Amino acid sequence: MYEDLTDVWDAFQGLSACRTCGLGPNPIGWDQMLAWFEIHGIEDADVRDTYCRLIMVMDRVFLDHAAEAVKNGG
């Protein structure tokens, strides 16, 4: 992994652990990301935007993988 993405990966992992579940995992919510920014003192709008975009991409891959696992019985 690129070293400059470590903080985003850490954010995704922390947020992913807080996701809600129904019949499967739900997407990470905007409110959860905002709370994470506040807790970690990230105030810059451009940095927040970058984090959100990257976390949303990682979340989509995670959710697609989870759905595929359910589809395949695992």
C-alpha positions in Angstrom: 0.0 0.0 0.0 1.2 3.5 -0.7 2.4 5.1 2.5 0.4 8.3 1.9 -2.8 6.3 1.9 -2.2 4.6 5.3 -4.3 7.2 7.2 -7.3 6.7 4.7 -7.0 3.0 5.2 -7.0 3.4 8.9 -10.1 5.6 8.7 -11.9 3.0 6.5 -11.1 0.2 8.9 -12.3 2.2 11.9 -15.4 3.3 10.2 -16.1 -0.2 8.8 -16.1 -1.6 12.3 -18.9 0.9 13.2 -21.2 0.0 10.2 -24.7 -1.1 10.9 -26.0 -4.4 9.5 -29.4 -5.6 8.3 -29.5 -8.6 6.1 -25.9 -7.7 5.4 -23.5 -4.9 6.0 -24.7 -1.4 5.3 -22.7 1.4 3.7 -20.6 3.7 5.9 -22.8 6.7 6.5 -21.9 10.4 6.0 -22.6 11.0 9.7 -20.1 8.4 10.6 -17.4 10.0 8.4 -18.2 13.5 9.8 -17.9 12.2 13.4 -14.5 10.5 12.5 -13.2 13.8 11.0 -14.3 15.7 14.2 -12.7 13.2 16.5 -9.4 13.2 14.5 -9.3 17.0 14.0 -9.6 17.0 10.2 -11.1 20.3 9.3 -9.8 21.0 5.8 -12.6 20.7 3.3 -10.4 19.4 0.6 -8.8 16.7 2.8 -12.3 15.7 4.0 -13.5 15.5 0.3 -10.5 13.3 -0.6 -11.1 11.0 2.4 -14.8 10.7 1.6 -14.2 9.8 -2.1 -11.6 7.2 -1.2 -13.6 5.7 1.7 -16.7 5.5 -0.5 -14.7 3.6 -3.2 -13.2 1.2 -0.6 -16.7 0.7 0.9 -18.2 -0.1 -2.5 -15.6 -2.8 -3.1 -16.2 -4.2 0.4 -20.0 -4.2 0.0 -19.6 -5.9 -3.5 -17.4 -8.5 -2.0 -19.8 -9.1 0.9 -22.7 -9.5 -1.5 -20.7 -11.9 -3.7 -19.9 -14.0 -0.6 -23.5 -14.2 0.3 -24.5 -15.1 -3.3 -21.9 -17.9 -3.3 -23.1 -19.3 0.1 -20.2 -18.1 2.1 
